[in-house]
């Protein structure tokens, strides 16, 4: 099952399976140690438990690595599962910034116009009266 195309329920099921495999790893390790603790351990039993332990542990490592890689992609904001959330959020923020910039430019234009009127009036008042 590919991580990029799995649903959240699939990922939860995969985590549940990993948890069960971890329990199996602990159980087989315990069985191997129990066999080794006997006065006359059966080597074939020990080898069987150790082999099962190694195989299951390897599977757990592989599956956990897949889960960690998926979580790394999600946490770094990379697009995943064909999701457009990040793009939508970026667009929404850009539109918000654009609206704010337009509003601010309108305010600045209004302020500039008022100051130009005041300046023009002061220039008119500063001019000496025409000489006759």
Secondary structure, 3 states (H helix, E strand, C coil): CCHHHCCHHHHHHHHHHHHHHHHHHHHHHHHHHHHHCCCCCCHHHHHHHHHHHHHHHHHHHHHHHHHHHHHHHHHCCCCCCCCCHHHHHHHHHHHHHHHHHHHHHHHHHHHHHHHHHHHHHHHHHHCCCCCC
